[in-house]
Amino acid sequence: MKSLHGRLIATTSSHGALVYLLEQIPADAEAVWRTTWQYVSCTLAYTRTYGHGRIFCTTLGASPATRAHPSFQQMLARASRFVGGADTQERTVRVAMIGYGAIGFEHGTAIDAVPGLEYALVCDRNEERLALARQSFPSIATCTDMDEVARDDSIDLVIVSTPPNTHASISMQMLQAGKHVVSEKPFCLTTAEADTMIQLAEEQQRALTVYQCRRWDPDYLAIQQIMQRGTIGPIFHMETFIGGYAHPCNYWHSHEPISGGVFYDWGSHYLDWMLQLIPDPVESVRGIEHKRVWHDVTNADQASVYLRFAGGQEASFIHSDIAAALKPKWYILGEQGAIVGEWRHETVKTRRWSGDLIEERLAPAESLPELYVFTYDADGAIQRQLLTLPPAPSYAFQRNLANHLHFGEPLAVPPGQSRRNIAVMEAAKHSAEQGGETIVLKC
């Protein structure tokens, strides 16, 4: 649809928004965002002086779905700062990491890739790990005493990447020193610890968040999109699973006094997903553990969590190291359809220097599942569709963190959400210790 000033087009976005592309803007306006449509340069947003101030105008759709979209809200927040004359001078947040374990390289790579963040310091008691950190990131400083991190006034933010039973104490030490804090998952081990950490962060006026990196996994993003479109209707039943039949690792992850146990391992991700997909308050939790095969480690061999929500929905999560047959990763029932995520069994082929071809079968958890959506057609027949998973956004957590610290944008993982995860995991563990007793919970 053309006019003297622009054209109306339908986008290919998930919510089918209409966008009005401006071919002309007022003479006194300044274009902020432009795009090209069918070889014509068009304006998407502009600013202009109005009275004693300035206004911001955008034509990126006006439907309720558009206005509710996080990206649209982020755009308006940034535009408000821009036209309001907010300080846009670039600053650098200097980041330290305490505990350079398996995740250290991932954090460092992401920090280096995101403008506004600088990987400045790594603290670890193990000199070999510090050497690896310096090899990967030559510009960083290193130390073996985390008190040095707390005393270093040049450090703005600390990533706590130590074993879970130390997350609370170290996070609170850094908050008291005036640092922003990112905790590895799980946030902590008890709700009382979570409450103390959140209160301290508020008192210190410092950011506190948890590295729930799997909120950006492609299969979870695809499920979110399906739910936002209303394709299967509201969820009333959900089952999730991870595991297989294999000996657990021999590191601290498998030692319950340090890790918190099975509920706090993969449960930190799966329960976070479930609580995001069903936001209604949790009313009851039931946990069951089995210790039957791997007696040389202290974690349970299998742990199950069963949740009931205020809206009547039910959800479950199973993590098993003694499952000879796998359940689907996802089994979600909605009022108008379903979603099933089937594990894939992938093989990686590599060739040795000798020329020998080596095939290695990946653990199911290392591969994305095949995600199917089941819906009813007009004749009542069930249709199955294999979804193409969206790409994972690069360094989404770290970009959000930088935007929060520089521009005040909301945290993607506010600590209150992580506290809810801990409340459920703590209740599940207490229930399992009581033989599967149902725990009444309001969170």
Secondary structure, 3 states (H helix, E strand, C coil): CECCCEEEEECCCCCCCEEEEECCCCCCCEEEEEEEECCEEEEEEEEEEECCEEEEEECCCCCHHHHHCHHHHHHHHHHHHHHCCCCCCCCCEEEEEECCCCCHHHHHHHHHHCCCEEEEEEECCCHHHHHHHHHHCCCCEEECCHHHHHHCCCCCEEEECCCHHHHHHHHHHHHHCCCEEEECCCCCCCHHHHHHHHHHHHHHCCCEEECCHHHHCHHHHHHHHHHHHCCCCCEEEEEEEEECECCCCCCHHHCHHHHCCHHHCCHHHHHHHHHHHCCCCEEEEEEEEECCCCCCCCCCCEEEEEEEECCCCEEEEEEECECCCCCCCEEEEECCEEEEEECCCCEEEEECCCCCEEEEECCHHHCCCEEEEEEECCCCCEEEEECCCCCCCCCHHHHHHHHHHHHCCCCCCCHHHHHHHHHHHHHHHHHHHCCCCCEECCC
